[in-house]
Amino acid sequence: SHRFRFAILSVIVLLFAARNLPWNLDDYDQAKQAWTSYEIVRHGHWWFQHTPQDAAASKPPLAGWCSVVFYWLLGGWWDGAWRLPSFLCALLMLWLLFRDGSRVDPQWGGMLAAGAFGLTMMTPRLATLVRTDMMLAFWIFLAGRMIWQHVRDARAWTRRERWCFCAVILASMFT
């Protein structure tokens, strides 16, 4: 029923949002990722960031760029800005999996796909960590989904689809 689907999807979204509470930057990798966006705002280093120890940053900048945009949109709330890119990627992936699963099996396919993704041990944890893992998984998922759709439909790629695929691969490289 629709209530059951709504309840399960709501539990998954709540797990995504609450799994890492209380929010803190608990390890060195999260601190490095947070520092990237902080440095962009503080020093204006959009293309080349550093670690807190002033070494060259090893993380590509897309997650930091997204965090800066959310920082400005959220009125200076760093905790939300650092976690929102991963959270939104997890929600988009959940929605796409539910939608595609429902097309394969209208009765249970969407719930199985969403449950397999959202009720694992790692997905709720990665959904709000200050890391690039969920965002990178999202870009790789989108690239695979685009390929799967073309193989399934046995059709050629249009120019627009090629550019979209290129943008998704580029986004994954910057993540």
KOLNU-365995 format. One line per 3 residues: number of its first residue (from 1); their letters; for each residue z negated, y, x of N, C-alpha, C, O, CB. Coordinates in steps of 0.1 Angstrom, whole numbers, plus 5000, padded with zeros to 4 digits. Glycine has a CB too. Example, Ala and Ser with C-alpha at 12.3 -4.5 7.8 and 13.67 -1.06 7.14 Angstrom:
# residues 2
1 = AS = 4922,4943,5132,4922,4955,5123,4922,4967,5132,4915,4967,5142,4910,4955,5113; 4929,4978,5128,4929,4989,5137,4921,5000,5129,4920,5011,5134,4943,4994,5141
This chain:
# residues 175
1 = SHR = 5000,4988,5008,5000,5000,5000,5000,5012,5009,4998,5012,5021,4988,5000,4990; 5003,5024,5003,5003,5036,5010,4989,5040,5015,4988,5046,5026,5009,5047,5001; 4979,5037,5007,4965,5040,5012,4962,5033,5024,4955,5038,5033,4955,5037,5000
4 = FRF = 4965,5020,5025,4962,5012,5036,4969,5017,5049,4963,5018,5059,4966,4997,5034; 4982,5020,5047,4990,5026,5058,4983,5039,5063,4982,5041,5075,5004,5028,5054; 4980,5048,5054,4974,5060,5057,4961,5058,5064,4958,5065,5074,4972,5069,5044
7 = AIL = 4953,5049,5059,4940,5046,5065,4941,5041,5080,4934,5046,5089,4932,5036,5057; 4950,5032,5082,4952,5026,5096,4957,5037,5105,4953,5039,5116,4961,5014,5095; 4967,5045,5100,4973,5055,5109,4962,5066,5112,4962,5072,5123,4985,5061,5102
10 = SVI = 4954,5069,5102,4943,5079,5104,4933,5074,5114,4929,5082,5123,4936,5082,5091; 4930,5061,5114,4921,5055,5124,4927,5056,5138,4920,5060,5147,4917,5041,5120; 4940,5054,5139,4946,5054,5152,4946,5069,5157,4943,5071,5169,4961,5049,5151
13 = VLL = 4949,5078,5149,4949,5092,5153,4935,5097,5157,4933,5104,5166,4955,5102,5142; 4925,5092,5149,4911,5096,5153,4907,5089,5166,4900,5096,5174,4902,5091,5142; 4912,5077,5169,4909,5071,5181,4916,5079,5193,4910,5081,5203,4915,5057,5182
16 = FAA = 4928,5084,5190,4935,5092,5200,4927,5104,5203,4925,5108,5215,4949,5096,5195; 4922,5111,5193,4915,5124,5195,4901,5122,5200,4896,5130,5208,4914,5131,5181; 4894,5111,5197,4880,5110,5200,4876,5101,5211,4865,5100,5216,4872,5106,5188
19 = RNL = 4886,5093,5216,4883,5083,5226,4876,5088,5239,4868,5082,5244,4895,5076,5230; 4880,5100,5244,4875,5105,5256,4865,5116,5255,4862,5123,5264,4887,5111,5264; 4859,5117,5243,4848,5127,5241,4835,5122,5248,4833,5110,5248,4845,5129,5226
22 = PWN = 4827,5130,5254,4829,5144,5256,4839,5146,5267,4840,5139,5277,4815,5151,5260; 4847,5157,5265,4858,5159,5275,4852,5165,5288,4844,5174,5288,4868,5169,5269; 4856,5159,5299,4853,5164,5312,4864,5159,5321,4871,5149,5319,4839,5160,5317
25 = LDD = 4865,5165,5332,4875,5161,5343,4868,5152,5352,4862,5155,5362,4881,5174,5350; 4868,5139,5348,4859,5129,5354,4864,5123,5367,4856,5116,5374,4856,5119,5345; 4876,5125,5371,4880,5120,5384,4890,5130,5391,4894,5140,5385,4887,5106,5382
28 = YDQ = 4893,5127,5403,4900,5136,5412,4914,5138,5406,4920,5149,5407,4901,5130,5426; 4921,5128,5400,4934,5129,5395,4935,5139,5384,4944,5147,5383,4940,5115,5391; 4925,5138,5375,4925,5148,5363,4923,5162,5368,4929,5171,5363,4914,5144,5353
31 = AKQ = 4914,5163,5378,4912,5177,5384,4924,5182,5390,4927,5194,5389,4900,5176,5394; 4932,5174,5397,4944,5178,5404,4954,5183,5393,4961,5193,5395,4951,5167,5412; 4955,5175,5382,4965,5179,5371,4960,5192,5365,4969,5200,5362,4966,5168,5361
34 = AWT = 4948,5193,5362,4943,5206,5356,4945,5218,5365,4948,5229,5361,4928,5204,5352; 4943,5215,5378,4944,5226,5387,4958,5232,5388,4960,5244,5390,4940,5222,5401; 4968,5223,5385,4982,5227,5385,4984,5238,5375,4990,5248,5379,4991,5215,5382
37 = SYE = 4980,5236,5363,4982,5246,5353,4973,5258,5355,4978,5270,5352,4980,5240,5339; 4961,5256,5360,4953,5267,5363,4959,5276,5374,4958,5289,5373,4939,5262,5367; 4965,5270,5384,4971,5278,5394,4983,5286,5389,4986,5297,5394,4975,5269,5406
40 = IVR = 4990,5280,5380,5002,5287,5374,4997,5300,5367,5003,5311,5369,5010,5278,5364; 4986,5299,5359,4981,5311,5352,4975,5321,5362,4977,5333,5361,4971,5306,5342; 4967,5315,5371,4960,5324,5380,4968,5331,5391,4967,5343,5394,4948,5316,5387
43 = HGH = 4977,5323,5397,4985,5328,5408,5000,5330,5405,5007,5336,5413,4983,5319,5420; 5005,5325,5394,5019,5326,5391,5028,5316,5398,5040,5319,5400,5023,5340,5393; 5023,5306,5403,5030,5296,5411,5037,5286,5401,5032,5275,5400,5022,5288,5421
46 = WWF = 5048,5289,5396,5055,5281,5386,5062,5269,5392,5063,5259,5385,5064,5289,5377; 5068,5271,5404,5076,5261,5409,5069,5252,5420,5073,5241,5422,5088,5267,5415; 5060,5257,5427,5053,5250,5438,5038,5252,5437,5033,5263,5439,5058,5255,5452
49 = QHT = 5031,5241,5433,5017,5242,5431,5010,5235,5443,5016,5228,5451,5013,5235,5418; 4997,5237,5443,4988,5232,5453,4977,5224,5447,4974,5224,5435,4983,5243,5462; 4970,5216,5455,4958,5209,5451,4946,5219,5453,4948,5229,5459,4955,5196,5459
52 = PQD = 4934,5215,5447,4923,5224,5449,4919,5226,5464,4913,5236,5468,4911,5218,5442; 4924,5216,5473,4921,5218,5487,4932,5225,5494,4932,5226,5507,4920,5204,5494; 4941,5231,5487,4952,5239,5492,4963,5231,5499,4971,5237,5507,4947,5250,5501
55 = AAA = 4964,5218,5496,4976,5210,5501,4987,5211,5490,4984,5216,5479,4971,5196,5504; 4998,5206,5494,5009,5206,5484,5006,5196,5473,5002,5185,5475,5023,5202,5491; 5008,5200,5461,5006,5192,5449,5016,5180,5448,5028,5182,5451,5006,5200,5436
58 = SKP = 5011,5168,5445,5020,5157,5444,5025,5154,5429,5033,5145,5427,5012,5144,5448; 5020,5162,5420,5024,5160,5406,5036,5170,5403,5036,5182,5406,5013,5163,5396; 5046,5164,5396,5057,5173,5391,5051,5183,5381,5041,5180,5375,5069,5165,5385
61 = PLA = 5058,5194,5379,5052,5205,5371,5053,5205,5356,5047,5214,5350,5057,5217,5376; 5060,5196,5349,5062,5197,5335,5049,5197,5327,5048,5205,5318,5071,5186,5330; 5040,5188,5330,5027,5188,5322,5020,5201,5324,5013,5206,5315,5019,5176,5327
64 = GWC = 5020,5206,5336,5013,5219,5339,5020,5230,5332,5013,5239,5326,5013,5222,5354; 5033,5230,5331,5040,5241,5323,5036,5240,5309,5033,5250,5302,5055,5239,5325; 5036,5228,5303,5032,5226,5289,5018,5231,5287,5015,5237,5277,5034,5211,5285
67 = SVV = 5009,5227,5296,4995,5231,5294,4994,5247,5294,4985,5252,5287,4987,5225,5306; 5002,5253,5303,5001,5268,5303,5005,5274,5290,4999,5283,5285,5010,5273,5315; 5016,5268,5284,5021,5273,5271,5010,5271,5260,5007,5280,5253,5034,5266,5267
70 = FYW = 5004,5259,5260,4993,5257,5251,4981,5266,5253,4974,5270,5244,4989,5242,5251; 4978,5268,5266,4967,5277,5269,4969,5291,5263,4960,5297,5257,4966,5279,5285; 4981,5296,5264,4984,5309,5258,4984,5308,5243,4979,5317,5236,4998,5314,5263
73 = LLG = 4989,5298,5237,4989,5296,5222,4975,5294,5217,4973,5298,5206,4998,5285,5218; 4967,5288,5224,4953,5285,5219,4943,5295,5223,4931,5293,5222,4949,5271,5225; 4948,5306,5228,4939,5317,5231,4930,5315,5243,4919,5320,5244,4931,5320,5219
76 = GWW = 4934,5308,5253,4926,5306,5265,4917,5294,5265,4908,5294,5273,4918,5318,5268; 4919,5284,5257,4911,5272,5256,4917,5261,5265,4926,5254,5261,4910,5267,5241; 4911,5260,5277,4917,5251,5287,4915,5236,5283,4925,5229,5285,4910,5253,5300
79 = DGA = 4904,5233,5278,4902,5218,5274,4912,5214,5264,4917,5202,5266,4888,5216,5268; 4916,5222,5255,4926,5218,5245,4940,5218,5252,4949,5210,5249,4926,5227,5233; 4943,5229,5260,4956,5230,5266,4959,5219,5276,4970,5215,5277,4956,5244,5273
82 = WRL = 4949,5214,5283,4951,5203,5292,4954,5190,5285,4961,5182,5290,4939,5202,5302; 4948,5188,5273,4949,5175,5267,4960,5175,5256,4964,5164,5252,4936,5172,5260; 4964,5186,5251,4974,5186,5240,4988,5180,5244,4993,5173,5235,4976,5200,5236
85 = PSF = 4993,5182,5256,5006,5175,5258,5006,5160,5257,5014,5154,5251,5011,5179,5273; 4995,5154,5263,4994,5139,5261,4992,5135,5247,4997,5125,5242,4983,5134,5270; 4983,5143,5240,4980,5139,5226,4993,5140,5217,4995,5132,5209,4969,5149,5221
88 = LCA = 5001,5151,5219,5013,5153,5211,5023,5142,5214,5030,5137,5205,5019,5166,5213; 5024,5138,5227,5033,5127,5231,5029,5114,5224,5037,5107,5219,5034,5126,5246; 5016,5112,5224,5011,5099,5217,5014,5099,5202,5018,5089,5197,4996,5098,5220
91 = LLM = 5012,5111,5196,5015,5112,5182,5030,5110,5179,5033,5103,5169,5010,5125,5176; 5038,5116,5187,5053,5115,5185,5057,5101,5187,5065,5095,5179,5060,5124,5194; 5052,5094,5197,5055,5080,5199,5050,5071,5188,5057,5062,5184,5049,5075,5212
94 = LWL = 5038,5074,5183,5033,5066,5171,5042,5068,5159,5045,5058,5153,5019,5071,5168; 5046,5080,5157,5055,5083,5145,5068,5076,5147,5073,5070,5137,5057,5098,5143; 5075,5077,5158,5088,5071,5161,5087,5055,5160,5095,5049,5154,5093,5075,5174
97 = LFR = 5076,5050,5165,5074,5035,5164,5072,5031,5150,5078,5021,5145,5062,5031,5173; 5064,5038,5142,5062,5035,5128,5075,5036,5120,5079,5027,5112,5052,5045,5122; 5083,5047,5123,5095,5049,5116,5106,5038,5119,5112,5032,5110,5101,5063,5119
100 = DGS = 5107,5035,5132,5117,5025,5136,5113,5011,5131,5121,5003,5127,5119,5025,5151; 5100,5008,5132,5095,4995,5127,5097,4994,5113,5099,4983,5108,5080,4994,5131; 5095,5004,5105,5097,5004,5091,5112,5001,5087,5115,4995,5077,5093,5017,5084
103 = RVD = 5121,5006,5096,5135,5003,5093,5138,4988,5096,5147,4983,5089,5144,5012,5102; 5132,4982,5106,5134,4968,5109,5128,4959,5098,5135,4950,5093,5128,4964,5122; 5116,4962,5094,5109,4954,5083,5102,4964,5074,5091,4969,5078,5099,4943,5089
106 = PQW = 5108,4968,5063,5102,4978,5054,5087,4975,5050,5080,4985,5047,5110,4980,5042; 5084,4963,5049,5070,4960,5044,5059,4961,5055,5049,4968,5053,5070,4946,5038; 5061,4955,5066,5051,4955,5077,5055,4959,5090,5047,4961,5099,5046,4941,5078
109 = GGM = 5068,4962,5092,5073,4965,5106,5067,4978,5112,5063,4978,5123,5088,4967,5105; 5066,4988,5103,5060,5001,5108,5046,4999,5112,5041,5005,5122,5062,5011,5098; 5038,4992,5104,5024,4990,5107,5022,4982,5119,5013,4984,5127,5017,4984,5095
112 = LAA = 5030,4971,5121,5029,4963,5133,5032,4971,5145,5025,4970,5155,5038,4951,5131; 5043,4978,5145,5047,4986,5157,5036,4997,5160,5032,4999,5172,5060,4993,5155; 5031,5004,5150,5021,5014,5152,5008,5008,5156,5001,5014,5165,5019,5023,5139
115 = GAF = 5004,4997,5151,4992,4991,5154,4992,4985,5169,4983,4986,5176,4989,4980,5145; 5004,4979,5172,5005,4974,5186,5004,4985,5196,4999,4983,5207,5018,4966,5187; 5009,4997,5193,5009,5008,5202,4995,5015,5202,4989,5017,5212,5020,5018,5198
118 = GLT = 4990,5018,5190,4978,5026,5189,4965,5019,5190,4955,5026,5192,4979,5033,5176; 4964,5006,5188,4952,4999,5188,4950,4991,5201,4942,4981,5201,4951,4990,5176; 4956,4994,5211,4954,4988,5224,4942,4994,5231,4937,5004,5226,4967,4988,5233
121 = MMT = 4938,4989,5242,4927,4995,5250,4931,5008,5257,4923,5017,5258,4921,4985,5260; 4943,5009,5261,4947,5020,5270,4953,5032,5262,4951,5043,5266,4957,5015,5280; 4960,5030,5252,4967,5041,5245,4957,5051,5240,4960,5063,5243,4975,5036,5233
124 = PRL = 4947,5048,5233,4937,5059,5229,4931,5066,5241,4928,5078,5241,4926,5053,5220; 4929,5059,5252,4923,5065,5264,4933,5075,5270,4930,5086,5274,4919,5055,5274; 4946,5071,5271,4956,5080,5277,4960,5091,5269,4966,5101,5273,4968,5072,5281
127 = ATL = 4957,5091,5256,4962,5101,5246,4955,5114,5249,4961,5125,5245,4959,5096,5232; 4944,5115,5255,4937,5128,5257,4933,5130,5272,4925,5139,5274,4926,5130,5248; 4937,5121,5281,4934,5123,5295,4942,5135,5300,4953,5137,5296,4936,5111,5303
130 = VRT = 4937,5142,5310,4944,5152,5317,4953,5146,5328,4949,5147,5340,4935,5164,5322; 4963,5139,5324,4971,5131,5333,4986,5132,5327,4988,5136,5316,4967,5117,5334; 4995,5127,5335,5009,5127,5331,5013,5113,5325,5025,5112,5321,5018,5130,5342
133 = DMM = 5004,5104,5324,5008,5090,5321,5014,5089,5307,5025,5083,5305,4996,5081,5321; 5008,5095,5297,5013,5094,5283,5026,5102,5281,5035,5097,5275,5003,5099,5273; 5027,5113,5288,5039,5121,5287,5051,5113,5293,5062,5113,5288,5038,5135,5293
136 = LAF = 5048,5107,5305,5059,5100,5312,5063,5087,5303,5075,5084,5302,5054,5095,5325; 5053,5081,5297,5056,5069,5289,5065,5074,5277,5074,5067,5272,5043,5063,5284; 5062,5086,5272,5070,5091,5260,5084,5093,5264,5093,5089,5257,5064,5104,5255
139 = WIF = 5087,5099,5276,5101,5102,5280,5108,5089,5283,5120,5087,5279,5101,5110,5293; 5101,5079,5289,5107,5066,5292,5110,5059,5278,5121,5053,5277,5098,5057,5301; 5101,5060,5269,5103,5054,5256,5115,5060,5249,5123,5053,5243,5090,5056,5247
142 = LAG = 5116,5073,5249,5128,5080,5243,5141,5076,5249,5151,5073,5242,5126,5095,5244; 5141,5074,5262,5154,5070,5269,5157,5056,5265,5169,5053,5261,5152,5070,5285; 5147,5047,5265,5150,5033,5260,5154,5032,5246,5162,5024,5242,5137,5025,5262
145 = RMI = 5148,5041,5237,5151,5041,5223,5165,5046,5221,5172,5040,5212,5141,5051,5215; 5170,5056,5229,5184,5060,5227,5193,5049,5231,5203,5047,5225,5186,5072,5236; 5190,5042,5242,5199,5031,5246,5199,5020,5236,5209,5014,5232,5194,5025,5260
148 = WQH = 5187,5017,5231,5186,5006,5220,5194,5009,5208,5201,5001,5202,5171,5004,5217; 5194,5022,5204,5202,5026,5192,5216,5024,5194,5224,5020,5185,5198,5041,5188; 5221,5027,5206,5236,5026,5209,5240,5011,5210,5250,5007,5205,5239,5033,5222
151 = VRD = 5231,5003,5216,5234,4989,5217,5234,4983,5203,5243,4975,5199,5224,4982,5226; 5224,4986,5195,5222,4981,5181,5234,4985,5173,5239,4976,5165,5210,4986,5175; 5239,4997,5173,5250,5002,5165,5264,4999,5171,5274,5001,5164,5248,5017,5162
154 = ARA = 5264,4995,5184,5277,4992,5191,5286,5004,5190,5298,5002,5186,5283,4979,5185; 5281,5016,5194,5290,5028,5193,5290,5035,5206,5281,5033,5215,5285,5037,5182; 5300,5043,5208,5301,5050,5221,5292,5063,5221,5288,5067,5210,5316,5055,5223
157 = WTR = 5289,5067,5232,5280,5079,5234,5289,5092,5232,5300,5093,5237,5274,5080,5248; 5283,5101,5224,5290,5114,5222,5286,5123,5234,5276,5120,5241,5287,5120,5208; 5293,5134,5235,5289,5144,5246,5275,5149,5243,5267,5150,5253,5299,5156,5246
160 = RER = 5271,5152,5231,5258,5157,5228,5247,5147,5231,5237,5150,5237,5257,5161,5213; 5250,5134,5228,5240,5124,5231,5239,5122,5246,5228,5119,5251,5245,5110,5225; 5249,5123,5254,5248,5122,5268,5240,5133,5274,5232,5131,5283,5262,5123,5275
163 = WCF = 5242,5145,5269,5233,5157,5273,5219,5155,5269,5210,5158,5277,5239,5170,5268; 5216,5150,5257,5203,5147,5253,5196,5136,5262,5185,5138,5266,5202,5142,5238; 5204,5126,5265,5199,5115,5274,5196,5121,5288,5186,5118,5294,5209,5104,5275
166 = CAV = 5205,5130,5293,5203,5136,5306,5190,5145,5305,5182,5145,5315,5215,5145,5309; 5188,5152,5294,5176,5160,5293,5163,5152,5293,5153,5155,5299,5176,5169,5280; 5164,5140,5286,5152,5131,5286,5149,5126,5299,5137,5125,5303,5154,5120,5276
169 = ILA = 5159,5122,5307,5157,5117,5320,5152,5128,5330,5144,5125,5338,5170,5110,5326; 5158,5140,5328,5153,5151,5336,5138,5154,5333,5130,5157,5342,5162,5163,5333; 5135,5154,5320,5121,5156,5317,5112,5145,5323,5101,5149,5327,5119,5156,5301
172 = SMF = 5116,5133,5323,5108,5123,5329,5107,5125,5344,5096,5122,5350,5114,5109,5327; 5117,5130,5351,5116,5133,5365,5107,5145,5368,5100,5145,5378,5130,5137,5370; 5106,5154,5359,5097,5166,5360,5083,5162,5356,5073,5170,5358,5102,5178,5353
175 = T = 5081,5150,5350,5067,5146,5346,5061,5138,5357,5050,5133,5355,5068,5138,5332
